[in-house]
Amino acid sequence: MMQDSFIEKLVRREQTPAIIARKALVVAAGVVVLLVLPLLIPDLVILAPFIAVGLFFLCRFLLRRLNVEYEYCMIGPELDVDILYGQRKRKSMLKLKATDIRQLMPWREFAANKPSNIAATYNACSSDRSPNRWAAQFQNSSGVCVLVFEPDECYLEAVRRFNPSAFRRQ
């Protein structure tokens, strides 16, 4: 039966130099605050261990938020895209029915003929340089939207089963 399909994929965002720099900045800011705060407010020297522990947990929280994964889950015709921060916190990014997809095509083809009326772009891929990126164009309450993601052959076949008119191959 077509409605009983379940497909799941996890895509880890690539660690770009910008993300690595943000991580270094978080650590450096934590160290600077820990060293400078007692000099600016000498009465806080007594609380230094508590401040250090608080800064440690704050830095740990911020560093984990920079480790991002995207989970694509297709149950029947419904595609759910979630963001996972630090392998712990899950946030729903997008829920979409395969039948609502107007066009599904490789990113290179979509970028060459990109429409000008796109209201929102949902980027859920490992890198802007990934060769496996696809664009799914759909309509929602805010207008024409695009999901940029990295489906495998199982996802492409599932979308083709539920919405063959939207599908374009390379």
JOCOR-V232800 format. One line per field, one symbol per residue. phi: phi as a letter, one per 30 degrees, with the letter a starting at -180 (. if undefined). psi: psi as a letter, one per 20 degrees, with the letter a starting at -180 (. if undefined). burial: 1 if it has 24 or more other ideal C-beta (glycine too) atoms within 12 Angstrom, else 0. A space follows every 10 residues. Layout:
# JOCOR-V232800
phi->???
psi->???
burial->???
This chain:
# JOCOR-V232800
phi->.ddcdbbbbc bcddddeddd dddddddddd ddddddeddd bdddedcedd dddddedddd ddddddccbc ccbccidccc ccccchhbcc bdcabbcedd ddbbbeeedd ddbdddcdda bccbbdadcd dcdbcccbcb dckdbbccbb dcdddddddd ddbddddbcd
psi->phijqopqqp pppqnrhggh hgghhggghg ggghhhghhh nhiihhjghh gggghghggg ghhhiiopqp pppoocjppp oqppokkgpp ppgpppqhii pgporqgggg hhkpqikphq poolrhqijp ijqqpoprpa hibprpporm qahggghghh ghmhhippr.
burial->0000001010 1010000000 0000010001 0011000000 0000000000 0000100010 0010011111 1111001111 1111000000 0011011101 1111111001 0000000100 1111111001 0011111100 0001111111 1000110110 0110011100
